[in-house]
Amino acid sequence: MTTIEVETPHGPARVEMHCAEEAQAVLLLGHGAGGGIDAKDLVAVTRAAQAVGVDVALVEQPYRVAGRRAPAPAKQLDAAWLAVAEELGERFDDLPQVFGGRSSGARVACRTAAEGQAAAVLCLAFPEHPPGKPEKSRQAELDAVEVPTLVVQGESDPFGRPEAGPHHEVVVIPGTHALDKDLDGLARITSEWLTRVLRPLS
């Protein structure tokens, strides 16, 4: 594991790299709004991705690096994320990039997928709406993604459950928004999906 710092328009981001042997792609994973890159689901997915030949970049947004708990505005999150993706593209010989993350990080991955030319998108606990406010749907962010997308959602997630669409599938597993009840299942689902979507690119 190595850690690198990437300058972004909104301060330095920190990237924790977990490299696989003979990697065929790079998976960028962002954290939730109030959490970090040590979330149990992110750790499980990192190990699963490495096992199937995918480098993993755990991306810590500038506001977290600066010690702030309150998340930055969406435009700042997206700009910082794209700066990291560009830097990693140069470092890793233009390997295909899969954008991903949990909760807020999943939203960032969706919003930036087109501009960042992501090959696929992985959403862990996509926050379909704020708890108790189903009228404030974020489904449009997911529907706008035009590359293969996997959403893994806890069956009792208070942030709701997104609808499947032409480019994205939704898999429901036991647990809540934390996705920490069936980590083995999460790892298996992720590794199988990565293998399937990356096969045409190899």
C-alpha positions, 0 to 999 in steps of 0.5 A: 500500500502506498499513499500519494497526495494529489493537488486539486482545485480545492486543496490536496486530496489523499489517495491510498493505493492498493495495487494488484498483480498485473492490473487490468484496471483501476477502481477509484473509491470515494468515502461517504459524507461523514466517513472515511476510507476505512469503512468496512464495505470499502475495505471489503471491496478493495480486497475483492478487487485486488483479487481479480486484478484491479488496482484500487485507489481509496480517495480521501476528499480535500475537506477530509484531508484538511480535517473538516467533517462537513462535506464540501459542495457537490461541485467541489467534490466533483472537481477534486475527484476528476483531478485525482482521476486525471492524475491516476490516469497518467500514473497508471498507463491509461488503464481503464478506470472504474469510478465508485464509492459509498453513499456520497462517494457513489453520487460523485462517481455517477456525476463525474462518470461521463466527463472522467470517461469512466469504463464503469461505475460501482455504487455502494449504498447509493443514497436515493433520498434523504431518510424520510424524504422520498420526494427528494430523489437523486435517481436522476444522477444514477439514470444519467450514467451511460456505462455499466453500473452496479448498485449494491444496497442494504435491504433496510437502508433508510436512504431508500433503494434506487430503481434499476435501469438500462445501464445499471443493476441493483443488488440488494443484500442484508443490512443497512446503509453501512453495508457491513452485515454481509461483507463476504457477499458484498465482496463476491458480488463486486468481484464477479461484476468487475470480472464481467464488465472488464472482460471486454476491455482486456 
